[in-house]
Amino acid sequence: MTGRRVALVTGASRGLGAAVSAALARDGTDVAINYLRDGGTAEALQKEITTAGGRAALFRADVTDEAEVDDLYRRVVAAFGGVDVLVLNATGPQPDIPIEELRWQDVLDQLDFFVKSPLLLTQKAIAGMKQRGFGRIVHVGSDVVDLGPPQSSAYVAAKAAQLGLTRSWARELGRYGITVNLVAPGWIPTDRHEGIPTGTKDEYAEQVPLGHFGVPTDVAEAVAFLASDRAAFITGQRITVNGGNTLT
C-alpha cells in the first residue's frame, strides 16, 4: 500500500460516479476509476483529478462479469496495493416495463447490477479489508425503494435487495472494522437524463420540499463522508439524498 487509502469506484466515468471519484480524490484518497464504455470521459476525469494534485488510474471492466471482476481487482491491487473503500455505483438501463410485459430476464438484468456485481466486488475486497482491520463499502442505491414508481418493479426490487445486502453485510463485517452503508439519491439529473422534457423535470422539482433538484456533488459528499474516518461508528445505514422527497 502507498500509505494513502485507495478507493475503487464502479461506473465512475460520468454522472454520480465521476462526482464521487472527484470528492474522494479531493479528500486525499487514491481512486481506481472503473468504466466500461465511456473511455473518453474517464480519461477526462483522471486528468481533472491528477491536475488537482490527486492520484487516479483507469480500469475498464464489466463489473457484472465474474472473470472481468477477478481481473479488475488484480489490476487495481497491482497498481495501488489494495482497496480500502469500495463504492458500488455501476448501473445499466432502467426501462419502464408494465407488469404484463415484464420478463424474468428483465428482473435478472437489474439484479446483475445491484446484487451480483456488489457481491462479486465485495468478495474480492473484504480479504484485504479484514487483514488491515479497516474497510468502507458504500452502495449507491435509490429512493425508488420508498416511492415505488409504476412500471419500474424490476429496478425497485433490485434496489430493495441492495439495501438488504447493506444491512446484512454491516452486521457480518462490523467486527472486522468494515462499515457498510448505502446512499440513496433521488432524481439527480445527469447526462443520462438528457431528452426528458423540461415540464417533467419542473413537475418533479416542485414536489421536492427543498424546491429544486440536487446535483451530483450532493451525492458525492454523502459518499465521501461515509468513506471517511468521520463515519467510523456508522454502519448498516441508508442516507437518502433527495431534498426530503420521501419524508413521511
C-alpha positions as CSV (number, residue, x, y, z in Angstrom):
1,M,0.0,0.0,0.0
2,T,1.1,3.6,-0.6
3,G,0.1,4.8,2.9
4,R,-2.8,6.6,1.3
5,R,-6.2,5.0,1.2
6,V,-7.4,3.6,-2.1
7,A,-11.0,3.7,-3.4
8,L,-12.4,1.6,-6.2
9,V,-15.5,3.4,-7.7
10,T,-17.5,1.4,-10.2
11,G,-19.3,3.1,-13.1
12,A,-17.2,6.1,-12.4
13,S,-16.6,7.7,-15.8
14,R,-19.6,10.1,-15.6
15,G,-22.5,11.3,-13.6
16,L,-22.6,10.3,-9.9
17,G,-19.6,8.1,-10.2
18,A,-17.4,10.8,-11.6
19,A,-18.5,13.2,-8.8
20,V,-17.8,10.6,-6.2
21,S,-14.4,9.9,-7.6
22,A,-13.5,13.6,-7.6
23,A,-14.7,14.1,-4.0
24,L,-12.7,11.1,-2.7
25,A,-9.6,12.3,-4.5
26,R,-10.0,15.8,-3.0
27,D,-10.1,14.1,0.4
28,G,-6.7,12.5,-0.3
29,T,-7.8,9.1,-1.5
30,D,-6.2,7.4,-4.5
31,V,-9.0,6.5,-6.9
32,A,-9.4,3.5,-9.2
33,I,-11.8,4.7,-11.8
34,N,-13.8,1.8,-13.3
35,Y,-15.7,2.3,-16.5
36,L,-17.0,0.1,-19.3
37,R,-17.8,2.2,-22.4
38,D,-17.0,5.9,-21.8
39,G,-13.3,5.8,-22.1
40,G,-13.0,9.5,-23.2
41,T,-14.9,10.8,-20.2
42,A,-13.0,8.5,-17.9
43,E,-9.7,9.9,-19.2
44,A,-11.0,13.5,-18.7
45,L,-11.9,12.7,-15.1
46,Q,-8.5,11.2,-14.5
47,K,-6.9,14.3,-15.9
48,E,-9.1,16.5,-13.7
49,I,-8.1,14.6,-10.6
50,T,-4.4,14.5,-11.3
51,T,-4.3,18.1,-12.4
52,A,-5.7,19.0,-8.9
53,G,-2.9,17.0,-7.3
54,G,-4.7,13.7,-6.8
55,R,-3.9,10.2,-7.9
56,A,-6.2,8.2,-10.1
57,A,-5.9,5.4,-12.7
58,L,-8.4,3.9,-15.2
59,F,-9.7,0.4,-15.2
60,R,-12.0,-0.8,-17.9
61,A,-14.2,-3.8,-16.8
62,D,-17.7,-5.1,-16.9
63,V,-18.4,-5.4,-13.2
64,T,-21.3,-7.8,-13.8
65,D,-19.0,-10.4,-15.2
66,E,-17.2,-12.7,-12.7
67,A,-14.0,-13.2,-14.8
68,E,-13.7,-9.5,-15.5
69,V,-14.2,-8.6,-11.8
70,D,-11.4,-11.0,-10.9
71,D,-9.1,-9.3,-13.5
72,L,-10.2,-5.8,-12.4
73,Y,-9.3,-6.5,-8.8
74,R,-6.0,-8.0,-9.7
75,R,-5.1,-4.9,-11.8
76,V,-6.2,-2.5,-9.0
77,V,-4.1,-4.3,-6.4
78,A,-1.1,-4.3,-8.8
79,A,-1.5,-0.5,-9.3
80,F,-2.4,0.6,-5.8
81,G,-1.7,-2.3,-3.4
82,G,-5.3,-2.9,-2.2
83,V,-8.7,-1.4,-1.8
84,D,-9.8,0.3,1.4
85,V,-13.0,1.9,0.0
86,L,-15.4,0.2,-2.3
87,V,-18.1,2.4,-3.9
88,L,-20.7,0.3,-5.7
89,N,-22.2,2.7,-8.2
90,A,-22.3,0.9,-11.6
91,T,-25.7,0.8,-13.2
92,G,-27.4,-0.1,-16.5
93,P,-30.5,0.8,-18.5
94,Q,-33.7,1.2,-16.4
95,P,-36.5,0.8,-18.9
96,D,-40.2,1.3,-17.9
97,I,-41.9,-2.0,-18.3
98,P,-45.6,-2.7,-17.4
99,I,-46.2,-5.8,-15.3
100,E,-47.9,-7.6,-18.2
101,E,-44.7,-7.3,-20.3
102,L,-42.2,-7.9,-17.6
103,R,-40.0,-10.9,-18.2
104,W,-37.9,-12.7,-15.6
105,Q,-34.8,-11.7,-17.6
106,D,-35.7,-8.1,-17.1
107,V,-35.5,-8.7,-13.3
108,L,-32.2,-10.5,-13.7
109,D,-30.8,-7.7,-15.7
110,Q,-31.3,-5.3,-12.7
111,L,-30.1,-7.9,-10.2
112,D,-26.9,-8.2,-12.2
113,F,-26.0,-4.6,-11.4
114,F,-27.4,-4.3,-7.9
115,V,-26.9,-7.7,-6.3
116,K,-24.4,-9.8,-8.4
117,S,-21.9,-7.0,-9.1
118,P,-21.8,-5.9,-5.4
119,L,-21.4,-9.4,-4.3
120,L,-18.5,-10.2,-6.7
121,L,-16.7,-7.0,-5.8
122,T,-17.2,-7.2,-2.1
123,Q,-16.0,-10.8,-2.0
124,K,-12.7,-9.7,-3.7
125,A,-12.2,-6.6,-1.4
126,I,-13.0,-7.9,2.1
127,A,-10.0,-10.2,2.5
128,G,-7.6,-7.2,2.4
129,M,-10.0,-5.1,4.5
130,K,-10.2,-7.8,7.2
131,Q,-6.4,-8.1,7.2
132,R,-6.0,-4.3,7.7
133,G,-8.9,-4.0,10.1
134,F,-10.4,-1.2,8.1
135,G,-12.9,-1.0,5.2
136,R,-15.6,1.2,3.8
137,I,-18.2,-0.3,1.5
138,V,-20.7,2.2,0.1
139,H,-23.6,1.2,-2.1
140,V,-25.3,3.8,-4.3
141,G,-29.0,2.9,-4.0
142,S,-32.1,4.8,-4.8
143,D,-35.2,6.4,-3.2
144,V,-37.4,4.4,-5.5
145,V,-37.5,1.7,-2.8
146,D,-39.7,4.1,-0.9
147,L,-41.5,5.7,-3.8
148,G,-42.3,2.6,-5.8
149,P,-42.8,4.2,-9.2
150,P,-45.0,2.3,-11.6
151,Q,-43.6,0.2,-14.5
152,S,-40.3,0.1,-12.6
153,S,-40.8,-3.0,-10.5
154,A,-37.7,-4.9,-11.6
155,Y,-35.5,-1.9,-10.8
156,V,-37.2,-1.2,-7.5
157,A,-36.9,-4.9,-6.5
158,A,-33.2,-4.9,-7.2
159,K,-32.6,-1.7,-5.4
160,A,-34.5,-3.1,-2.4
161,A,-32.3,-6.2,-2.5
162,Q,-29.2,-3.9,-2.5
163,L,-30.5,-2.3,0.7
164,G,-30.9,-5.7,2.2
165,L,-27.3,-6.6,1.3
166,T,-26.2,-3.4,3.1
167,R,-27.9,-4.3,6.3
168,S,-26.9,-7.9,6.4
169,W,-23.3,-7.3,5.4
170,A,-23.0,-4.5,8.0
171,R,-23.7,-7.0,10.8
172,E,-21.4,-9.6,9.3
173,L,-18.4,-7.4,8.7
174,G,-18.6,-4.9,11.5
175,R,-16.3,-7.0,13.8
176,Y,-13.5,-6.6,11.3
177,G,-13.6,-2.8,11.2
178,I,-15.6,-2.7,7.9
179,T,-18.6,-0.5,7.6
180,V,-21.3,-1.0,5.0
181,N,-23.7,1.8,4.2
182,L,-26.0,3.0,1.3
183,V,-26.6,6.4,-0.1
184,A,-30.0,6.6,-1.8
185,P,-30.2,9.5,-4.3
186,G,-33.5,10.9,-5.6
187,W,-33.7,12.0,-9.2
188,I,-30.3,13.8,-9.7
189,P,-30.2,14.9,-13.4
190,T,-27.1,13.8,-15.2
191,D,-26.3,13.3,-18.9
192,R,-28.3,10.0,-18.8
193,H,-31.4,12.1,-18.4
194,E,-30.9,14.2,-21.5
195,G,-34.1,14.4,-23.6
196,I,-36.5,14.4,-20.7
197,P,-39.0,17.2,-21.2
198,T,-38.5,20.4,-19.1
199,G,-42.1,20.2,-17.9
200,T,-41.5,16.8,-16.4
201,K,-38.4,18.0,-14.6
202,D,-40.2,21.1,-13.3
203,E,-43.1,19.0,-12.0
204,Y,-40.7,16.8,-10.1
205,A,-38.7,19.7,-8.6
206,E,-41.9,21.4,-7.4
207,Q,-42.8,18.4,-5.2
208,V,-39.4,18.3,-3.5
209,P,-39.6,20.0,-0.1
210,L,-36.4,22.0,-0.8
211,G,-38.0,23.1,-4.1
212,H,-35.2,22.1,-6.5
213,F,-33.1,19.3,-7.9
214,G,-30.0,18.1,-6.3
215,V,-26.7,17.8,-8.2
216,P,-24.1,15.0,-8.4
217,T,-21.9,16.6,-5.8
218,D,-24.7,16.3,-3.2
219,V,-24.5,12.6,-3.5
220,A,-20.7,12.6,-3.7
221,E,-20.4,14.4,-0.4
222,A,-22.6,11.8,1.3
223,V,-20.4,9.0,-0.1
224,A,-17.2,10.8,0.9
225,F,-18.5,11.3,4.4
226,L,-19.3,7.6,4.8
227,A,-15.9,6.7,3.4
228,S,-14.1,8.8,5.9
229,D,-12.9,8.4,9.5
230,R,-15.7,10.8,10.5
231,A,-18.2,8.0,9.8
232,A,-16.3,5.3,11.8
233,F,-19.3,4.5,14.0
234,I,-21.9,4.4,11.3
235,T,-22.8,1.2,9.6
236,G,-25.9,-0.6,8.1
237,Q,-27.5,2.8,7.4
238,R,-29.2,4.5,4.4
239,I,-28.6,8.2,3.8
240,T,-31.3,9.5,1.4
241,V,-30.2,12.4,-0.7
242,N,-33.3,13.7,-2.3
243,G,-34.2,17.1,-0.8
244,G,-36.7,15.5,1.6
245,N,-38.8,14.0,-1.2
246,T,-39.6,10.8,0.8
247,L,-40.5,12.5,4.1
248,T,-43.2,10.6,5.9
